[in-house]
Amino acid sequence: MTDVETLIRQVWSPDVRPLADEAWRYYNAGATRACITAIWTAITVDIITKLVRMADDVVPRSG
């Protein structure tokens, strides 16, 4: 099984990677609520980044 640090290094977005790492540090410190908040922040940033990238890839139709 892959460890969490390896998975965090594989996060494709350089903006999300530090947020995921921060959540993992909170988890290891026993700060469960901070971990949950940080991971949801990372998820939200990841989704928004992907939506923006997808919107940029859309080619407007001429018509």
N, C-alpha and C positions, 0 to 999 in steps of 0.2 A: 504494500500500500504506500502511496505517495504521501510524504509529510506536508503539512500546511505551508511551511516556508517555501517549498518547491512550487506549490500551486500558486502562491502569491507572486513569485518571480515570473510565472507564466501568464499573469494578467496582461492582456494585450494593450490596454490604455495606460500610458505613463502617468495620467492624472489620477487614475483609480488605484494604481498599485500602492502608493503611500497610504491611502485611506484604508485599504485592506490590511496592510501591515500594522497600522495603528490599531485597528480593531483586534487583531491577533495579540498585540501587546497588552491591550486592555483585558482580553480574555485570560491571558497568562497571569496577569496581576490580580485576577479575581474580581475585576470591576465589570460585572455582568451587564448592568444597565448601560454603562459607557460603551461596552462592546456592541450591544444591540444597536445603539444609536449610531455608532461609527460604521457598522456594516450596512445599515440602511442608507446612510449617507453615501457610502461607496456604491451601493446598488443604484441609487437614484442618479448619481453622477454618470455611472456607466450607461444607464438607459438613455439619459439625455444626450450624452456624447454620441451614442449609436444612432439616435433619431436625427440629430443634426447631420451626421455623416450621410445617412440615408437620404435626407432631404436635399443635400448638396449633390447627390448622385442622380437625382431625378432630372430627366431631360424634359423641358417644357414642350408640349405638343403645339405645333403650329396648325392653325386650322381655320 
